[in-house]
């Protein structure tokens, strides 16, 4: 898929880095934690927990990623991956 604008890539290897990545993407698109919570039908506290790497449902995490306009690519740990824009 071609994108007309630059797309940021995040590498998340654990819950904490995934949460930071979601928080960074949310801020880039100008959404508040409350905005994301409302889109997902959850409390703001759930988004706070997600962004801090605390336990939340994987469904909520995946929906939050979509809510901030991102996609997920799962790459095996020792795979060689070259991303071109």
C-alpha positions as a Markdown table, in Angstrom:
| # | Residue | x | y | z |
|---|---|---|---|---|
| 1 | Unk | 0.0 | 0.0 | 0.0 |
| 2 | Unk | 1.3 | 3.4 | -0.9 |
| 3 | Unk | 1.1 | 6.3 | 1.5 |
| 4 | Unk | 1.3 | 9.9 | 0.4 |
| 5 | Unk | 2.6 | 11.0 | 3.8 |
| 6 | Unk | 5.5 | 9.7 | 5.9 |
| 7 | Unk | 4.5 | 6.9 | 8.2 |
| 8 | Unk | 6.1 | 6.4 | 11.6 |
| 9 | Unk | 7.2 | 3.0 | 12.6 |
| 10 | Unk | 7.3 | 1.9 | 16.2 |
| 11 | Unk | 9.0 | -1.2 | 17.6 |
| 12 | Unk | 7.2 | -2.6 | 20.6 |
| 13 | Unk | 8.7 | -5.6 | 22.4 |
| 14 | Unk | 6.7 | -5.5 | 25.6 |
| 15 | Unk | 3.6 | -4.0 | 27.1 |
| 16 | Unk | 5.4 | -0.9 | 28.2 |
| 17 | Unk | 6.9 | -0.1 | 24.8 |
| 18 | Unk | 3.5 | -0.9 | 23.1 |
| 19 | Unk | 1.8 | 1.6 | 25.5 |
| 20 | Unk | 4.4 | 4.3 | 24.8 |
| 21 | Unk | 3.9 | 3.7 | 21.1 |
| 22 | Unk | 0.2 | 4.0 | 21.3 |
| 23 | Unk | 0.5 | 7.2 | 23.4 |
| 24 | Unk | 3.0 | 8.8 | 20.9 |
| 25 | Unk | 0.7 | 7.9 | 18.0 |
| 26 | Unk | -2.3 | 9.3 | 19.9 |
| 27 | Unk | -0.6 | 12.6 | 20.5 |
| 28 | Unk | 0.6 | 12.8 | 16.9 |
| 29 | Unk | -3.0 | 12.8 | 15.7 |
| 30 | Unk | -4.2 | 15.2 | 18.4 |
| 31 | Unk | -6.4 | 12.8 | 20.4 |
| 32 | Unk | -6.7 | 12.8 | 24.1 |
| 33 | Unk | -6.9 | 9.7 | 26.2 |
| 34 | Unk | -10.6 | 10.5 | 26.7 |
| 35 | Unk | -11.1 | 10.7 | 22.9 |
| 36 | Unk | -9.7 | 7.2 | 22.5 |
| 37 | Unk | -11.7 | 5.9 | 25.4 |
| 38 | Unk | -14.9 | 7.2 | 24.0 |
| 39 | Unk | -14.1 | 5.7 | 20.6 |
| 40 | Unk | -13.6 | 2.3 | 22.2 |
| 41 | Unk | -16.4 | 2.5 | 24.7 |
| 42 | Unk | -14.1 | 2.1 | 27.7 |
| 43 | Unk | -13.0 | 4.4 | 30.6 |
| 44 | Unk | -10.1 | 6.8 | 30.4 |
| 45 | Unk | -8.5 | 4.8 | 33.1 |
| 46 | Unk | -8.3 | 1.8 | 30.8 |
| 47 | Unk | -6.4 | 3.9 | 28.2 |
| 48 | Unk | -4.1 | 5.2 | 31.0 |
| 49 | Unk | -3.4 | 1.6 | 32.0 |
| 50 | Unk | -2.7 | 0.6 | 28.4 |
| 51 | Unk | -0.3 | 3.5 | 27.8 |
| 52 | Unk | 1.5 | 2.6 | 31.1 |
| 53 | Unk | 2.0 | -1.0 | 30.0 |
| 54 | Unk | -0.4 | -2.4 | 32.6 |
| 55 | Unk | -2.7 | -5.3 | 31.8 |
| 56 | Unk | -5.6 | -4.6 | 29.4 |
| 57 | Unk | -7.4 | -6.8 | 27.0 |
| 58 | Unk | -5.6 | -7.5 | 23.7 |
| 59 | Unk | -8.8 | -6.6 | 21.9 |
| 60 | Unk | -8.7 | -3.1 | 23.6 |
| 61 | Unk | -5.0 | -2.7 | 22.6 |
| 62 | Unk | -5.7 | -3.6 | 19.0 |
| 63 | Unk | -8.7 | -1.3 | 18.8 |
| 64 | Unk | -6.7 | 1.5 | 20.4 |
| 65 | Unk | -4.0 | 1.1 | 17.7 |
| 66 | Unk | -6.7 | 1.3 | 15.0 |
| 67 | Unk | -8.3 | 4.3 | 16.8 |
| 68 | Unk | -5.1 | 6.3 | 16.5 |
| 69 | Unk | -4.8 | 5.4 | 12.8 |
| 70 | Unk | -2.1 | 2.8 | 12.9 |
| 71 | Unk | -1.7 | -0.8 | 11.8 |
| 72 | Unk | 0.2 | -3.7 | 13.4 |
| 73 | Unk | 2.8 | -5.9 | 11.8 |
| 74 | Unk | 4.0 | -8.9 | 13.8 |
| 75 | Unk | 7.6 | -9.8 | 13.1 |
| 76 | Unk | 9.4 | -12.9 | 14.5 |
| 77 | Unk | 12.0 | -11.9 | 17.1 |
| 78 | Unk | 15.1 | -12.7 | 15.1 |
| 79 | Unk | 13.7 | -11.9 | 11.6 |
| 80 | Unk | 15.6 | -9.5 | 9.4 |
| 81 | Unk | 13.2 | -6.8 | 8.4 |
| 82 | Unk | 13.9 | -3.9 | 6.2 |
| 83 | Unk | 11.3 | -1.2 | 6.0 |
| 84 | Unk | 11.2 | 1.1 | 3.0 |
| 85 | Unk | 9.1 | 4.2 | 2.6 |
